[in-house]
Amino acid sequence: MKTRAQSRGRCEFCGMETNKGGMVRHLQKCAKINDILERSNDQKSSKKVYYHLGVEDAYSKIFWFNLEMAGSETLEYLDAYLRAIWLECCDHLSEFNVGGWGGKTLDMETKVGVIFKPGLEITHFYDFGTTSETKVKILDSRIGKPLSKHPLTLLARNIAPEYKCVNCGKKARWLCMECLRENNTWETFCDECVEKHTNKEYGEAIPLVNSPRLGMCGYTGPAVPPY
């Protein structure tokens, strides 16, 4: 996959853009996040433990995002979120484990508060044929009120990689699956040039989306957060 060497991301709360390491530091002091937390302290809901998760593709590390998840939720919720935001194509099997391939498998019904602690890294596998591997590291934890009404809250995400048309150099929006599967070449096209491209044995070219699973199995996106 041809992508830019460095990956920047955007805070979902204030819109600030920075690199992956800078984003972790920003989220700790983001004024809009802190304002929400201060206002939530006035609510009558009880305090819970929340975990700050750093999520990235194991191989294409330009794809990453940060989540906050309540310790009272299960790994099943995290699995569903990963599928929704950048994995789901054909309802494949998946699992979490500690230690990567051959490591200890974790029960999907396990509440994350039982196993999560800062510094722990777990691995998520989706599809045991054309496998996507995602690393989830627990970066921090806090006790307090929720940032949103959902079991998980998206804090920040990498900005979608930019691709150039292989014909004219303009911004590309499409990927040819026949070129990828038959010739093992990453051929991307702009709106004009994709109409002239004749390789359509595998159907029309697919849209470029912000996911490391792009071009794998039957994945076509849309790679947008479920909430």
C-alpha positions in Angstrom: 0.0 0.0 0.0 1.5 3.4 -1.0 0.8 6.0 1.6 2.6 9.0 3.0 5.4 8.3 5.5 4.0 10.2 8.4 0.5 10.1 9.7 -1.2 13.0 11.4 -4.5 12.8 13.2 -7.4 15.1 14.3 -8.9 15.5 17.7 -12.6 14.7 17.5 -13.5 17.4 20.1 -11.5 20.5 19.1 -10.2 19.6 15.6 -6.5 20.1 16.4 -4.2 18.2 14.2 -0.9 16.6 15.2 1.0 13.3 15.0 0.2 10.2 16.9 2.5 10.9 19.9 1.5 14.5 20.0 -2.2 13.5 20.0 -1.9 11.5 23.2 -0.4 14.5 25.0 -3.0 16.8 23.5 -5.9 14.6 24.7 -4.7 14.9 28.2 -5.1 18.7 28.2 -7.7 19.3 25.4 -9.8 22.3 26.7 -13.0 21.0 25.1 -12.7 17.5 26.7 -11.9 19.0 30.1 -14.9 21.3 29.8 -17.2 18.3 29.1 -15.7 16.5 32.1 -16.2 19.5 34.4 -19.8 19.9 33.3 -20.5 16.1 33.7 -19.4 16.3 37.3 -22.6 18.2 38.0 -24.7 15.2 36.8 -26.1 12.7 39.2 -24.7 9.6 37.4 -22.2 7.6 39.3 -18.4 7.7 38.6 -16.8 4.8 36.7 -13.3 3.8 35.6 -12.6 4.8 32.0 -9.6 3.6 29.9 -7.8 5.5 27.2 -7.0 3.1 24.4 -4.4 3.6 21.6 -5.5 1.6 18.6 -3.4 1.0 15.5 -3.0 -1.4 12.6 -0.2 -3.8 13.3 1.4 -3.3 9.9 0.2 -0.1 8.3 0.9 2.1 11.4 -0.4 5.2 9.7 -3.9 3.9 10.6 -4.7 4.6 14.2 -7.2 6.1 16.6 -7.8 6.8 20.2 -10.8 5.7 22.2 -12.1 6.0 25.7 -13.9 2.9 27.1 -15.8 2.3 30.3 -14.4 -0.6 32.4 -17.9 -1.9 32.9 -18.2 -2.8 29.2 -17.0 -6.0 27.5 -14.5 -6.9 24.8 -17.5 -7.6 22.6 -18.3 -3.9 22.4 -14.7 -3.2 21.4 -14.8 -5.9 18.8 -18.0 -4.4 17.3 -16.4 -1.0 17.2 -13.3 -2.2 15.4 -15.4 -4.0 12.9 -17.6 -1.0 12.3 -14.9 1.6 11.9 -12.4 -0.2 9.6 -12.8 -4.0 9.4 -16.2 -5.6 8.7 -16.6 -7.1 5.2 -18.0 -10.6 5.4 -18.9 -11.3 9.0 -15.6 -13.1 9.6 -14.6 -14.6 13.0 -12.5 -12.5 15.3 -10.7 -12.7 18.7 -8.6 -10.8 21.2 -5.5 -12.2 22.8 -2.5 -11.3 24.9 0.8 -12.0 23.2 -0.2 -12.0 19.5 -0.4 -15.3 17.4 -0.4 -18.2 19.8 -1.1 -16.0 22.8 -3.8 -16.3 25.4 -7.2 -15.9 24.0 -9.6 -13.5 25.8 -13.3 -14.2 26.3 -15.4 -11.6 24.4 -17.8 -11.4 27.3 -15.0 -10.3 29.7 -15.5 -6.9 31.2 -12.5 -4.8 30.3 -12.1 -3.5 33.8 -11.1 -7.0 34.8 -8.1 -7.2 32.5 -7.2 -3.6 31.4 -4.4 -1.8 33.1 -2.1 1.0 31.8 0.7 -0.5 29.7 -1.2 -3.7 28.7 -1.3 -4.4 25.0 -3.8 -6.8 23.4 -4.1 -8.0 19.8 -7.3 -8.2 17.8 -7.5 -10.6 14.9 -10.3 -10.3 12.3 -10.7 -12.9 9.5 -8.5 -15.9 9.8 -8.1 -16.2 6.1 -7.1 -12.7 4.9 -6.3 -11.5 8.4 -6.4 -8.0 9.8 -4.3 -7.5 12.9 -4.9 -4.6 15.3 -2.9 -3.6 18.3 -4.8 -2.1 21.3 -2.7 -0.5 24.0 -4.1 0.8 27.3 -2.5 4.2 27.7 -4.2 5.6 30.8 -7.2 5.4 33.0 -9.3 7.7 35.0 -12.2 7.6 37.5 -15.1 10.0 36.6 -18.1 10.7 34.5 -18.5 9.7 30.8 -17.6 11.9 27.8 -20.6 10.6 25.9 -23.7 8.5 26.1 -22.0 5.6 24.3 -20.0 2.7 25.7 -17.0 3.9 23.7 -16.0 7.4 22.7 -13.8 8.2 19.7 -11.2 10.8 20.9 -9.0 11.2 17.8 -8.3 9.5 14.5 -5.6 9.5 11.8 -6.4 11.8 8.8 -7.1 9.7 5.7 -4.0 9.0 3.7 -3.7 10.9 0.4 -3.1 9.0 -2.9 -2.2 10.3 -6.3 -3.7 9.1 -9.6 -1.1 6.9 -11.4 -2.0 8.5 -14.7 -2.2 12.2 -14.1 -0.9 12.8 -10.6 -4.2 14.4 -9.4 -5.8 13.4 -6.1 -7.0 9.8 -6.4 -10.3 8.5 -5.1 -10.4 5.0 -6.5 -8.5 1.7 -6.3 -8.5 -0.9 -9.0 -9.0 -4.3 -7.5 -8.1 -6.2 -10.7 -4.6 -4.6 -10.8 -4.2 -5.4 -7.1 -5.3 -9.1 -7.3 -3.9 -10.0 -10.7 -0.7 -7.9 -10.9 -0.1 -7.2 -7.2 0.1 -3.5 -8.1 -1.5 -0.6 -6.1 -3.2 1.4 -8.9 -5.2 4.5 -7.8 -7.1 6.8 -10.0 -8.9 10.2 -10.0 -12.5 10.5 -11.1 -11.6 11.2 -14.8 -8.9 8.5 -15.3 -10.9 5.7 -13.6 -13.5 6.0 -16.4 -10.7 5.3 -18.9 -9.2 2.4 -17.0 -10.2 -0.9 -18.7 -9.4 -3.5 -16.0 -12.9 -4.3 -14.7 -13.0 -8.1 -14.5 -13.4 -7.8 -10.7 -16.1 -5.1 -11.0 -15.8 -1.4 -10.8 -12.9 0.3 -8.9 -13.6 0.7 -5.2 -13.5 4.0 -3.3 -10.4 4.8 -1.2 -11.3 4.9 2.4 -9.5 5.4 5.7 -8.9 1.8 6.7 -6.0 -0.6 6.7 -8.3 -3.3 5.3 -8.7 -1.4 2.1 -8.2 -3.9 -0.8 -8.4 -7.0 1.4 -11.1 -9.7 1.0 -14.4 -8.0 0.2 -13.8 -4.8 2.2 -15.1 -1.6 0.5 -15.7 0.7 3.5 -17.1 3.2 4.3 -14.7 3.2 7.3 -16.7 5.7 9.3 -17.2 5.6 13.1 -20.5 4.0 14.2 -21.0 6.9 16.6 
